[in-house]
Amino acid sequence: VVRDGTKFTATAEGVLRWRGKQVVLTLAGRGTLDDVRVEASAAFEIDIKQLGLSAPRFLMIKMEDEVSVEVSVRGAVLA
């Protein structure tokens, strides 16, 4: 975590598990943290084939196996 006043950048590491498969993820995110609330967001790309999935294909429409995922966290201090 690198903090500059109320703003910060951070790296989070974790594992996404789905039906016996798993993918190690590293997310670079940013956010704000003060005495009242915290907000953070990050995004990553994942190839769903790593989870045993494949994109659906309908006639002439082809979807990609690599998808973008955005994650947001918001919280407030409880008095």
N, CA, C and O atoms as a printed pandas DataFrame, in Angstrom:
     atom_number atom_name residue_name chain_id  residue_number  x_coord  y_coord  z_coord
0              1         N          VAL        A               1    0.853   -1.178    0.000
1              2        CA          VAL        A               1    0.000    0.000    0.000
2              3         C          VAL        A               1    0.894    1.235    0.000
3              4         O          VAL        A               1    1.838    1.332    0.784
4              5         N          VAL        A               2    0.588    2.163   -0.877
5              6        CA          VAL        A               2    1.261    3.456   -0.910
6              7         C          VAL        A               2    0.192    4.519   -0.718
7              8         O          VAL        A               2   -0.761    4.606   -1.493
8              9         N          ARG        A               3    0.359    5.323    0.320
9             10        CA          ARG        A               3   -0.668    6.301    0.652
10            11         C          ARG        A               3   -0.154    7.720    0.433
11            12         O          ARG        A               3    1.001    8.029    0.725
12            13         N          ASP        A               4   -1.037    8.582   -0.088
13            14        CA          ASP        A               4   -0.743    9.988   -0.293
14            15         C          ASP        A               4   -1.953   10.770    0.195
15            16         O          ASP        A               4   -2.893   10.999   -0.567
16            17         N          GLY        A               5   -1.939   11.178    1.449
17            18        CA          GLY        A               5   -3.103   11.824    2.041
18            19         C          GLY        A               5   -4.234   10.824    2.188
19            20         O          GLY        A               5   -4.056    9.768    2.795
20            21         N          THR        A               6   -5.391   11.145    1.640
21            22        CA          THR        A               6   -6.525   10.213    1.711
22            23         C          THR        A               6   -6.538    9.221    0.552
23            24         O          THR        A               6   -7.313    8.264    0.565
24            25         N          LYS        A               7   -5.689    9.440   -0.446
25            26        CA          LYS        A               7   -5.648    8.536   -1.600
26            27         C          LYS        A               7   -4.583    7.465   -1.407
27            28         O          LYS        A               7   -3.571    7.695   -0.746
28            29         N          PHE        A               8   -4.821    6.286   -1.993
29            30        CA          PHE        A               8   -3.832    5.219   -1.914
30            31         C          PHE        A               8   -3.860    4.353   -3.157
31            32         O          PHE        A               8   -4.849    4.310   -3.889
32            33         N          THR        A               9   -2.762    3.672   -3.377
33            34        CA          THR        A               9   -2.693    2.607   -4.381
34            35         C          THR        A               9   -2.247    1.357   -3.637
35            36         O          THR        A               9   -1.523    1.445   -2.646
36            37         N          ALA        A              10   -2.675    0.203   -4.110
37            38        CA          ALA        A              10   -2.354   -1.038   -3.413
38            39         C          ALA        A              10   -2.366   -2.208   -4.389
39            40         O          ALA        A              10   -2.962   -2.140   -5.464
40            41         N          THR        A              11   -1.703   -3.263   -3.993
41            42        CA          THR        A              11   -1.711   -4.508   -4.753
42            43         C          THR        A              11   -2.342   -5.585   -3.877
43            44         O          THR        A              11   -1.956   -5.754   -2.720
44            45         N          ALA        A              12   -3.298   -6.303   -4.422
45            46        CA          ALA        A              12   -3.959   -7.395   -3.705
46            47         C          ALA        A              12   -3.702   -8.692   -4.461
47            48         O          ALA        A              12   -3.744   -8.732   -5.691
48            49         N          GLU        A              13   -3.437   -9.739   -3.710
49            50        CA          GLU        A              13   -3.237  -11.065   -4.307
50            51         C          GLU        A              13   -4.283  -12.006   -3.743
51            52         O          GLU        A              13   -4.635  -11.927   -2.566
52            53         N          GLY        A              14   -4.774  -12.891   -4.584
53            54        CA          GLY        A              14   -5.781  -13.836   -4.139
54            55         C          GLY        A              14   -5.957  -14.963   -5.130
55            56         O          GLY        A              14   -5.253  -15.050   -6.135
56            57         N          VAL        A              15   -6.912  -15.824   -4.828
57            58        CA          VAL        A              15   -7.201  -16.982   -5.668
58            59         C          VAL        A              15   -8.685  -16.990   -5.982
59            60         O          VAL        A              15   -9.513  -16.893   -5.076
60            61         N          LEU        A              16   -9.029  -17.104   -7.259
61            62        CA          LEU        A              16  -10.408  -17.262   -7.696
62            63         C          LEU        A              16  -10.634  -18.751   -7.906
63            64         O          LEU        A              16   -9.956  -19.380   -8.718
64            65         N          ARG        A              17  -11.595  -19.314   -7.169
65            66        CA          ARG        A              17  -11.898  -20.749   -7.280
66            67         C          ARG        A              17  -13.295  -20.929   -7.872
67            68         O          ARG        A              17  -14.235  -20.224   -7.506
68            69         N          TRP        A              18  -13.410  -21.889   -8.795
69            70        CA          TRP        A              18  -14.694  -22.158   -9.432
70            71         C          TRP        A              18  -14.750  -23.636   -9.788
71            72         O          TRP        A              18  -14.001  -24.098  -10.649
72            73         N          ARG        A              19  -15.624  -24.369   -9.135
73            74        CA          ARG        A              19  -15.878  -25.779   -9.437
74            75         C          ARG        A              19  -14.599  -26.602   -9.579
75            76         O          ARG        A              19  -14.400  -27.299  -10.575
76            77         N          GLY        A              20  -13.737  -26.510   -8.569
77            78        CA          GLY        A              20  -12.526  -27.325   -8.546
78            79         C          GLY        A              20  -11.334  -26.744   -9.291
79            80         O          GLY        A              20  -10.237  -27.297   -9.214
80            81         N          LYS        A              21  -11.519  -25.655  -10.002
81            82        CA          LYS        A              21  -10.419  -24.983  -10.712
82            83         C          LYS        A              21  -10.049  -23.737   -9.924
83            84         O          LYS        A              21  -10.862  -23.202   -9.171
84            85         N          GLN        A              22   -8.817  -23.282  -10.104
85            86        CA          GLN        A              22   -8.422  -22.047   -9.439
86            87         C          GLN        A              22   -7.420  -21.273  -10.279
87            88         O          GLN        A              22   -6.629  -21.846  -11.028
88            89         N          VAL        A              23   -7.476  -19.947  -10.131
89            90        CA          VAL        A              23   -6.592  -19.035  -10.841
90            91         C          VAL        A              23   -6.041  -18.046   -9.820
91            92         O          VAL        A              23   -6.802  -17.415   -9.086
92            93         N          VAL        A              24   -4.724  -17.913   -9.774
93            94        CA          VAL        A              24   -4.089  -16.934   -8.901
94            95         C          VAL        A              24   -4.196  -15.558   -9.565
95            96         O          VAL        A              24   -3.888  -15.403  -10.747
96            97         N          LEU        A              25   -4.635  -14.567   -8.792
97            98        CA          LEU        A              25   -4.840  -13.220   -9.321
98            99         C          LEU        A              25   -3.992  -12.208   -8.564
99           100         O          LEU        A              25   -3.788  -12.337   -7.357
100          101         N          THR        A              26   -3.506  -11.216   -9.268
101          102        CA          THR        A              26   -2.850  -10.053   -8.670
102          103         C          THR        A              26   -3.534   -8.819   -9.235
103          104         O          THR        A              26   -3.551   -8.604  -10.447
104          105         N          LEU        A              27   -4.097   -8.012   -8.348
105          106        CA          LEU        A              27   -4.834   -6.820   -8.766
106          107         C          LEU        A              27   -4.123   -5.571   -8.278
107          108         O          LEU        A              27   -3.726   -5.487   -7.116
108          109         N          ALA        A              28   -3.965   -4.609   -9.160
109          110        CA          ALA        A              28   -3.455   -3.294   -8.792
110          111         C          ALA        A              28   -4.658   -2.368   -8.716
111          112         O          ALA        A              28   -5.410   -2.229   -9.681
112          113         N          GLY        A              29   -4.832   -1.738   -7.566
113          114        CA          GLY        A              29   -6.007   -0.894   -7.392
114          115         C          GLY        A              29   -5.668    0.445   -6.787
115          116         O          GLY        A              29   -4.518    0.745   -6.466
116          117         N          ARG        A              30   -6.709    1.240   -6.642
117          118        CA          ARG        A              30   -6.547    2.554   -6.029
118          119         C          ARG        A              30   -7.827    2.908   -5.302
119          120         O          ARG        A              30   -8.886    2.329   -5.548
120          121         N          GLY        A              31   -7.711    3.869   -4.404
121          122        CA          GLY        A              31   -8.893    4.256   -3.657
122          123         C          GLY        A              31   -8.646    5.433   -2.752
123          124         O          GLY        A              31   -7.628    6.119   -2.842
124          125         N          THR        A              32   -9.619    5.653   -1.863
125          126        CA          THR        A              32   -9.528    6.703   -0.865
126          127         C          THR        A              32   -9.887    6.121    0.499
127          128         O          THR        A              32  -10.712    5.214    0.613
128          129         N          LEU        A              33   -9.248    6.666    1.522
129          130        CA          LEU        A              33   -9.489    6.223    2.891
130          131         C          LEU        A              33   -9.403    7.452    3.791
131          132         O          LEU        A              33   -8.396    8.160    3.799
132          133         N          ASP        A              34  -10.474    7.698    4.548
133          134        CA          ASP        A              34  -10.455    8.792    5.513
134          135         C          ASP        A              34  -11.169    8.324    6.780
135          136         O          ASP        A              34  -11.436    7.133    6.936
136          137         N          ASP        A              35  -11.477    9.250    7.679
137          138        CA          ASP        A              35  -12.105    8.884    8.955
138          139         C          ASP        A              35  -13.553    8.443    8.808
139          140         O          ASP        A              35  -14.135    7.913    9.755
140          141         N          VAL        A              36  -14.146    8.654    7.631
141          142        CA          VAL        A              36  -15.569    8.387    7.437
142          143         C          VAL        A              36  -15.827    7.167    6.555
143          144         O          VAL        A              36  -16.777    6.419    6.785
144          145         N          ARG        A              37  -14.975    6.969    5.542
145          146        CA          ARG        A              37  -15.273    5.886    4.593
146          147         C          ARG        A              37  -13.999    5.392    3.906
147          148         O          ARG        A              37  -12.935    6.006    3.980
148          149         N          VAL        A              38  -14.163    4.255    3.237
149          150        CA          VAL        A              38  -13.125    3.706    2.373
150          151         C          VAL        A              38  -13.776    3.322    1.057
151          152         O          VAL        A              38  -14.870    2.759    1.040
152          153         N          GLU        A              39  -13.111    3.624   -0.034
153          154        CA          GLU        A              39  -13.556    3.223   -1.366
154          155         C          GLU        A              39  -12.324    2.742   -2.122
155          156         O          GLU        A              39  -11.283    3.398   -2.098
156          157         N          ALA        A              40  -12.438    1.616   -2.782
157          158        CA          ALA        A              40  -11.314    1.088   -3.550
158          159         C          ALA        A              40  -11.843    0.363   -4.780
159          160         O          ALA        A              40  -12.952   -0.171   -4.772
160          161         N          SER        A              41  -11.036    0.353   -5.837
161          162        CA          SER        A              41  -11.435   -0.364   -7.053
162          163         C          SER        A              41  -10.190   -0.895   -7.758
163          164         O          SER        A              41   -9.091   -0.357   -7.621
164          165         N          ALA        A              42  -10.398   -1.953   -8.506
165          166        CA          ALA        A              42   -9.335   -2.571   -9.296
166          167         C          ALA        A              42   -9.979   -3.293  -10.461
167          168         O          ALA        A              42  -11.187   -3.532  -10.463
168          169         N          ALA        A              43   -9.175   -3.639  -11.449
169          170        CA          ALA        A              43   -9.674   -4.377  -12.615
170          171         C          ALA        A              43   -8.612   -5.380  -13.037
171          172         O          ALA        A              43   -7.417   -5.167  -12.827
172          173         N          PHE        A              44   -9.065   -6.479  -13.635
173          174        CA          PHE        A              44   -8.128   -7.473  -14.144
174          175         C          PHE        A              44   -8.749   -8.204  -15.324
175          176         O          PHE        A              44   -9.966   -8.206  -15.507
176          177         N          GLU        A              45   -7.900   -8.812  -16.104
177          178        CA          GLU        A              45   -8.322   -9.635  -17.234
178          179         C          GLU        A              45   -8.165  -11.103  -16.830
179          180         O          GLU        A              45   -7.216  -11.454  -16.128
180          181         N          ILE        A              46   -9.076  -11.948  -17.263
181          182        CA          ILE        A              46   -8.958  -13.373  -16.983
182          183         C          ILE        A              46   -9.419  -14.166  -18.195
183          184         O          ILE        A              46  -10.407  -13.819  -18.842
184          185         N          ASP        A              47   -8.701  -15.218  -18.490
185          186        CA          ASP        A              47   -9.082  -16.143  -19.552
186          187         C          ASP        A              47   -9.950  -17.209  -18.899
187          188         O          ASP        A              47   -9.454  -18.018  -18.115
188          189         N          ILE        A              48  -11.244  -17.216  -19.218
189          190        CA          ILE        A              48  -12.181  -18.124  -18.542
190          191         C          ILE        A              48  -11.901  -19.591  -18.836
191          192         O          ILE        A              48  -12.432  -20.466  -18.152
192          193         N          LYS        A              49  -11.073  -19.875  -19.846
193          194        CA          LYS        A              49  -10.694  -21.270  -20.113
194          195         C          LYS        A              49   -9.906  -21.842  -18.941
195          196         O          LYS        A              49   -9.917  -23.053  -18.724
196          197         N          GLN        A              50   -9.212  -20.975  -18.172
197          198        CA          GLN        A              50   -8.473  -21.432  -16.998
198          199         C          GLN        A              50   -9.414  -21.975  -15.923
199          200         O          GLN        A              50   -8.988  -22.728  -15.048
200          201         N          LEU        A              51  -10.677  -21.599  -15.986
201          202        CA          LEU        A              51  -11.675  -22.079  -15.037
202          203         C          LEU        A              51  -12.538  -23.193  -15.628
203          204         O          LEU        A              51  -13.538  -23.594  -15.032
204          205         N          GLY        A              52  -12.151  -23.683  -16.790
205          206        CA          GLY        A              52  -12.911  -24.745  -17.434
206          207         C          GLY        A              52  -14.139  -24.251  -18.171
207          208         O          GLY        A              52  -15.023  -25.044  -18.494
208          209         N          LEU        A              53  -14.212  -22.966  -18.440
209          210        CA          LEU        A              53  -15.361  -22.372  -19.131
210          211         C          LEU        A              53  -14.968  -21.978  -20.545
211          212         O          LEU        A              53  -13.782  -21.897  -20.865
212          213         N          SER        A              54  -15.943  -21.739  -21.374
213          214        CA          SER        A              54  -15.682  -21.179  -22.703
214          215         C          SER        A              54  -16.821  -20.229  -23.049
215          216         O          SER        A              54  -17.964  -20.417  -22.633
216          217         N          ALA        A              55  -16.482  -19.224  -23.808
217          218        CA          ALA        A              55  -17.475  -18.222  -24.187
218          219         C          ALA        A              55  -18.518  -18.844  -25.105
219          220         O          ALA        A              55  -18.181  -19.670  -25.953
220          221         N          PRO        A              56  -19.782  -18.457  -24.944
221          222        CA          PRO        A              56  -20.826  -18.977  -25.823
222          223         C          PRO        A              56  -20.662  -18.445  -27.251
223          224         O          PRO        A              56  -20.148  -17.348  -27.470
224          225         N          ARG        A              57  -21.103  -19.234  -28.187
225          226        CA          ARG        A              57  -21.064  -18.823  -29.586
226          227         C          ARG        A              57  -22.454  -19.057  -30.177
227          228         O          ARG        A              57  -22.997  -20.160  -30.109
228          229         N          PHE        A              58  -23.011  -18.007  -30.750
229          230        CA          PHE        A              58  -24.334  -18.075  -31.347
230          231         C          PHE        A              58  -24.255  -17.639  -32.798
231          232         O          PHE        A              58  -23.927  -16.486  -33.076
232          233         N          LEU        A              59  -24.545  -18.520  -33.712
233          234        CA          LEU        A              59  -24.551  -18.225  -35.128
234          235         C          LEU        A              59  -23.349  -17.377  -35.532
235          236         O          LEU        A              59  -22.228  -17.885  -35.565
236          237         N          MET        A              60  -23.554  -16.108  -35.837
237          238        CA          MET        A              60  -22.447  -15.252  -36.270
238          239         C          MET        A              60  -21.819  -14.452  -35.131
239          240         O          MET        A              60  -20.846  -13.730  -35.349
240          241         N          ILE        A              61  -22.360  -14.570  -33.930
241          242        CA          ILE        A              61  -21.842  -13.804  -32.795
242          243         C          ILE        A              61  -20.823  -14.658  -32.054
243          244         O          ILE        A              61  -21.130  -15.766  -31.614
244          245         N          LYS        A              62  -19.618  -14.137  -31.920
245          246        CA          LYS        A              62  -18.573  -14.840  -31.187
246          247         C          LYS        A              62  -18.109  -13.967  -30.034
247          248         O          LYS        A              62  -17.732  -12.812  -30.230
248          249         N          MET        A              63  -18.138  -14.518  -28.845
249          250        CA          MET        A              63  -17.654  -13.803  -27.674
250          251         C          MET        A              63  -16.247  -14.299  -27.356
251          252         O          MET        A              63  -15.882  -15.419  -27.713
252          253         N          GLU        A              64  -15.472  -13.474  -26.694
253          254        CA          GLU        A              64  -14.088  -13.811  -26.375
254          255         C          GLU        A              64  -13.999  -14.611  -25.081
255          256         O          GLU        A              64  -14.840  -14.468  -24.193
256          257         N          ASP        A              65  -12.963  -15.463  -24.982
257          258        CA          ASP        A              65  -12.720  -16.223  -23.761
258          259         C          ASP        A              65  -12.029  -15.372  -22.700
259          260         O          ASP        A              65  -12.063  -15.715  -21.518
260          261         N          GLU        A              66  -11.407  -14.275  -23.104
261          262        CA          GLU        A              66  -10.779  -13.384  -22.145
262          263         C          GLU        A              66  -11.759  -12.269  -21.809
263          264         O          GLU        A              66  -12.282  -11.591  -22.693
264          265         N          VAL        A              67  -11.995  -12.094  -20.514
265          266        CA          VAL        A              67  -12.960  -11.093  -20.072
266          267         C          VAL        A              67  -12.302  -10.119  -19.096
267          268         O          VAL        A              67  -11.304  -10.443  -18.452
268          269         N          SER        A              68  -12.874   -8.929  -18.998
269          270        CA          SER        A              68  -12.425   -7.918  -18.043
270          271         C          SER        A              68  -13.355   -7.949  -16.838
271          272         O          SER        A              68  -14.576   -8.015  -16.979
272          273         N          VAL        A              69  -12.759   -7.900  -15.658
273          274        CA          VAL        A              69  -13.523   -7.910  -14.418
274          275         C          VAL        A              69  -13.143   -6.662  -13.625
275          276         O          VAL        A              69  -11.959   -6.371  -13.450
276          277         N          GLU        A              70  -14.136   -5.931  -13.150
277          278        CA          GLU        A              70  -13.907   -4.763  -12.309
278          279         C          GLU        A              70  -14.458   -5.049  -10.918
279          280         O          GLU        A              70  -15.562   -5.573  -10.771
280          281         N          VAL        A              71  -13.676   -4.700   -9.900
281          282        CA          VAL        A              71  -14.040   -4.947   -8.508
282          283         C          VAL        A              71  -14.059   -3.618   -7.773
283          284         O          VAL        A              71  -13.128   -2.824   -7.903
284          285         N          SER        A              72  -15.119   -3.367   -6.996
285          286        CA          SER        A              72  -15.218   -2.164   -6.176
286          287         C          SER        A              72  -15.602   -2.545   -4.756
287          288         O          SER        A              72  -16.401   -3.454   -4.529
288          289         N          VAL        A              73  -15.011   -1.822   -3.801
289          290        CA          VAL        A              73  -15.334   -2.018   -2.384
290          291         C          VAL        A              73  -15.616   -0.658   -1.784
291          292         O          VAL        A              73  -14.862    0.293   -1.992
292          293         N          ARG        A              74  -16.716   -0.569   -1.031
293          294        CA          ARG        A              74  -17.067    0.676   -0.350
294          295         C          ARG        A              74  -17.492    0.342    1.070
295          296         O          ARG        A              74  -18.200   -0.637    1.307
296          297         N          GLY        A              75  -17.061    1.150    1.989
297          298        CA          GLY        A              75  -17.439    0.927    3.380
298          299         C          GLY        A              75  -17.510    2.237    4.127
299          300         O          GLY        A              75  -16.939    3.238    3.696
300          301         N          ALA        A              76  -18.218    2.234    5.257
301          302        CA          ALA        A              76  -18.363    3.426    6.078
302          303         C          ALA        A              76  -18.049    3.071    7.522
303          304         O          ALA        A              76  -18.233    1.931    7.950
304          305         N          VAL        A              77  -17.573    4.057    8.264
305          306        CA          VAL        A              77  -17.302    3.868    9.683
306          307         C          VAL        A              77  -18.625    3.903   10.424
307          308         O          VAL        A              77  -19.430    4.813   10.228
308          309         N          LEU        A              78  -18.852    2.913   11.276
309          310        CA          LEU        A              78  -20.067    2.878   12.068
310          311         C          LEU        A              78  -19.812    3.550   13.408
311          312         O          LEU        A              78  -18.814    3.270   14.072
312          313         N          ALA        A              79  -20.706    4.425   13.797
313          314        CA          ALA        A              79  -20.524    5.164   15.065
314          315         C          ALA        A              79  -21.060    4.378   16.243
315          316         O          ALA        A              79  -20.991    4.845   17.380
